[in-house]
């Protein structure tokens, strides 16, 4: 019944308010990025791309407005599965389990569930999407798997940041081999850096050639995932590798300069928190609709519109009450 549904939604929201913090203020949703190697084989990535292109051709193309604020040229996994008979769903589900296991272990989540999965297509063609502006994702934990081969792979950061006195000083004063992230110091205290966050100190003290590899042949040049909060460090994983990170850690996609880049994207959230958010949105929408009903009734039954001439001679539509 309506009353039971309402009580259920209220109890769910009460539980969520106690258990869930708003994603933007949830420390776990700011979890550092990590590269997981060999989440998919080369053959599996190629199979996903073929299935995606097949579905796109049958459906009349990719979606371009599915995400309102930061739209991507993408295709939802459900649409791909619907037109595939090659076993892509099993491959993707295996990758989902792998990245979620990393996020749960590394970012201290108790549970995570996939809430949106899709394949993104970036291209250097004139009429195509080549990049994506800095943004945060839906939910609390995100992952992307690179489906095509990049000319450059590894981790890249601007040399002026790498060589700066500020960076070297941070590394010397904070890094303890494996337990301090110098790049997070602009937003977190030293105590948090040393007791909560982790650090790859080679990122501070190394150089670009230590972490970047050049490959030929390749499917695309450019691209990569950039994290402004980490001083614009860009992650360029190999084909089949995944990047996992907190969904609220701001990031973006750098422009593809040549070729086409395919990415398998996962948005994940805590199940009870996601369900509560959905219920709350439905509840608020219902309240707005209920509040508008009397206005529509008044306009429909108790008011009419007449053409009235103003002093300047222009005719305008004005509403007035109906008289008995």
C-alpha positions in Angstrom: 0.0 0.0 0.0 0.9 3.7 -0.3 1.3 4.0 3.5 3.6 0.9 3.7 5.7 2.2 0.8 6.0 5.6 2.6 7.0 4.0 5.9 9.6 1.8 4.1 11.1 4.8 2.3 11.3 6.8 5.6 13.0 3.9 7.5 15.4 3.5 4.6 16.3 7.2 4.6 16.7 7.2 8.4 19.1 4.3 8.2 21.0 6.0 5.4 21.2 9.3 7.3 22.9 7.4 10.2 25.2 5.2 8.0 25.8 7.3 4.9 27.6 10.6 4.6 27.0 12.8 1.5 29.5 11.5 -1.1 31.3 14.8 -1.4 32.1 14.7 2.4 32.8 10.9 2.6 36.6 10.5 3.0 36.4 7.1 1.2 35.0 8.8 -1.9 38.3 10.8 -2.1 40.3 7.6 -2.3 43.6 7.9 -4.1 43.9 6.5 -7.7 45.5 3.1 -8.3 46.4 1.1 -11.4 45.5 -2.6 -11.5 47.3 -4.5 -14.2 45.8 -7.1 -16.5 42.1 -6.8 -15.5 41.3 -7.8 -19.0 43.3 -9.6 -21.7 43.9 -8.0 -25.1 41.4 -10.5 -26.6 38.7 -9.6 -24.1 39.2 -5.8 -24.7 38.8 -6.4 -28.4 35.7 -8.5 -27.9 34.1 -5.7 -25.8 34.9 -3.1 -28.5 33.4 -5.2 -31.3 30.2 -5.8 -29.2 29.9 -2.1 -28.4 30.3 -1.1 -32.1 27.8 -3.7 -33.1 25.2 -2.5 -30.6 25.8 1.2 -31.6 25.2 0.4 -35.3 22.0 -1.4 -34.4 20.8 1.3 -32.1 21.6 4.2 -34.5 24.8 5.4 -32.7 26.1 6.2 -29.3 24.2 8.1 -26.6 25.5 11.7 -26.1 23.2 13.2 -23.4 22.8 10.3 -21.0 24.8 12.2 -18.3 23.4 15.7 -17.9 26.3 17.7 -16.5 29.3 16.0 -18.1 27.9 14.0 -21.1 30.1 11.4 -22.8 29.8 9.6 -26.1 28.9 6.2 -24.6 26.8 3.1 -24.6 25.3 1.5 -21.5 26.3 -2.0 -20.7 22.7 -3.1 -20.8 22.4 -2.0 -24.4 25.6 -3.9 -25.3 24.5 -7.1 -23.6 21.1 -7.0 -25.4 22.7 -7.2 -28.8 25.7 -9.5 -28.0 26.0 -13.3 -28.2 29.8 -13.6 -27.7 29.9 -13.7 -23.8 30.8 -10.0 -23.2 28.6 -9.8 -20.1 30.6 -12.5 -18.3 33.9 -10.8 -19.2 32.6 -7.4 -17.9 31.2 -8.9 -14.7 34.6 -10.5 -14.0 36.3 -7.1 -14.4 33.6 -5.5 -12.2 34.4 -7.9 -9.4 38.2 -7.2 -9.7 37.9 -3.5 -9.5 35.3 -3.5 -6.7 37.5 -5.9 -4.6 40.4 -3.4 -5.0 38.2 -0.4 -4.0 36.7 -2.2 -0.9 40.2 -3.3 0.3 42.1 -0.1 -0.4 39.5 2.5 0.3 37.9 0.9 3.3 34.4 0.3 1.9 32.3 -2.5 3.6 30.3 -3.1 0.4 30.0 -1.7 -3.1 27.7 -2.3 -6.0 27.8 -1.3 -9.6 25.2 1.4 -10.3 26.1 2.4 -13.8 28.4 0.8 -16.3 29.1 1.9 -19.9 31.7 2.1 -22.7 33.0 5.6 -23.6 34.4 6.4 -27.0 36.9 9.3 -27.4 38.2 10.2 -30.8 40.4 12.8 -32.5 37.9 13.1 -35.4 36.5 16.6 -36.0 32.9 15.8 -35.0 33.7 13.5 -32.1 34.3 13.9 -28.4 38.1 13.9 -27.6 38.1 14.7 -23.9 36.0 15.4 -20.8 36.2 18.3 -18.4 37.2 18.0 -14.7 34.3 16.5 -12.8 33.2 14.1 -10.0 31.3 10.9 -10.7 28.0 9.5 -9.4 28.4 7.4 -6.3 31.4 6.9 -4.1 33.9 4.8 -6.0 34.9 4.7 -9.7 36.9 2.6 -12.1 37.9 2.7 -15.8 39.4 0.0 -17.8 41.4 0.9 -20.9 40.2 -1.1 -24.0 42.7 0.2 -26.6 46.4 0.6 -26.7 48.0 4.0 -26.0 51.2 5.4 -27.5 52.4 6.3 -24.0 51.7 4.4 -20.8 52.6 5.0 -17.2 52.2 8.1 -14.9 53.0 11.6 -16.1 53.2 14.8 -14.2 54.5 18.3 -15.3 58.2 18.6 -14.9 58.0 22.0 -13.3 56.0 20.4 -10.4 58.4 17.4 -10.3 61.5 19.5 -10.1 60.1 22.3 -7.8 61.6 23.0 -4.4 58.2 22.6 -2.9 57.8 19.0 -4.2 61.3 17.9 -3.2 60.8 19.5 0.3 57.6 17.6 0.8 59.1 14.3 -0.2 62.0 14.7 2.1 59.9 15.8 5.1 57.0 13.5 4.7 57.7 10.3 2.7 58.5 7.2 4.7 58.9 4.8 1.9 55.3 3.7 1.6 53.1 5.7 3.9 52.8 9.4 3.0 51.2 11.2 0.0 53.0 14.5 -0.6 50.5 15.4 -3.3 47.6 15.4 -0.8 49.3 17.9 1.6 47.4 20.9 0.1 44.1 19.5 1.5 45.0 17.3 4.5 47.0 17.8 7.6 50.4 16.1 8.1 48.8 13.8 10.7 46.2 12.6 8.2 48.9 12.2 5.6 51.0 9.9 7.8 48.2 7.9 9.5 45.4 7.7 6.9 46.7 8.2 3.3 49.3 6.2 1.4 52.1 7.4 -0.9 54.2 6.2 -3.8 57.3 8.2 -3.1 58.8 7.4 -6.5 56.1 9.7 -7.8 57.8 12.6 -6.0 61.5 11.7 -6.4 61.6 9.9 -9.8 61.4 11.4 -13.2 59.2 11.1 -16.3 61.3 8.6 -18.1 61.1 6.2 -15.2 57.4 5.9 -15.4 56.5 6.5 -19.1 56.9 3.9 -21.8 56.5 4.5 -25.6 54.7 1.8 -27.7 54.3 1.1 -31.4 51.9 0.3 -32.9 49.2 2.0 -30.9 45.4 2.8 -31.2 45.6 6.4 -29.9 47.9 9.1 -28.8 47.2 11.5 -25.9 44.3 10.8 -23.6 44.7 9.6 -20.0 43.0 10.4 -16.8 44.2 13.6 -15.0 43.8 14.4 -11.3 44.0 18.2 -10.6 44.1 17.7 -6.9 47.3 15.6 -7.4 49.0 18.4 -9.2 47.6 17.4 -12.6 49.2 13.9 -12.6 48.0 11.9 -15.5 47.5 8.2 -15.4 48.0 6.3 -18.8 47.3 2.7 -18.2 48.1 -0.1 -20.6 45.4 -1.9 -22.6 43.4 -4.1 -20.2 44.6 -2.2 -17.1 42.2 -0.4 -14.8 42.3 2.9 -12.8 40.4 2.8 -9.5 39.7 5.9 -7.3 37.2 7.7 -5.2 34.3 9.0 -7.3 34.5 12.4 -5.6 38.2 12.8 -6.4 38.0 15.4 -9.2 39.4 14.1 -12.5 39.0 14.5 -16.2 40.0 12.9 -19.6 42.8 14.6 -21.5 42.3 15.1 -25.2 42.9 12.3 -27.6 45.4 13.7 -30.2 45.2 10.9 -32.7 43.2 7.7 -33.1 40.3 6.4 -31.0 40.3 5.6 -27.3 37.7 3.2 -25.8 37.2 3.1 -22.0 35.0 0.7 -19.9 33.6 2.8 -17.0 32.2 1.7 -13.7 30.3 3.9 -11.2 29.9 2.1 -7.9 28.2 3.0 -4.6 27.2 1.5 -1.2 23.9 -0.3 -1.9 21.9 1.2 1.0 23.1 4.7 0.3 22.3 4.5 -3.4 18.9 3.1 -2.7 18.2 5.8 -0.2 19.3 8.5 -2.6 16.9 7.1 -5.2 14.0 6.9 -2.8 14.7 10.4 -1.5 14.7 11.8 -5.1 11.4 10.1 -5.8 9.9 11.4 -2.6 11.0 15.0 -3.2 9.6 14.8 -6.8 6.3 13.5 -5.4 6.1 16.4 -3.0 6.7 18.9 -5.8 4.0 17.3 -8.0 1.5 17.3 -5.1 2.3 21.0 -4.4 1.6 21.9 -8.0 -1.7 20.0 -8.3 -3.8 22.8 -6.6 -2.3 25.4 -8.9 -3.3 23.3 -12.0 -6.8 22.8 -10.6 -7.2 26.5 -10.0 -6.0 27.4 -13.5 -8.2 24.7 -15.0 -11.5 25.3 -13.1 -11.4 28.8 -11.5 -9.6 31.0 -13.9 -9.8 32.0 -17.5 -7.6 34.1 -19.8 -8.8 37.2 -21.8 -7.2 39.4 -24.3 -6.7 42.8 -22.6 -5.5 46.0 -24.3 -2.9 47.9 -22.3 -2.3 51.6 -22.3 0.4 51.3 -25.0 -2.1 49.6 -27.3 -0.6 46.1 -27.0 -2.8 43.1 -26.4 -1.8 40.7 -23.6 -3.2 37.6 -22.2 -4.3 38.1 -18.6 -5.9 35.7 -16.1 -9.0 36.6 -14.2 -11.4 34.7 -11.9 -14.5 33.1 -13.4 -17.7 34.6 -12.1 -20.9 32.6 -11.4 
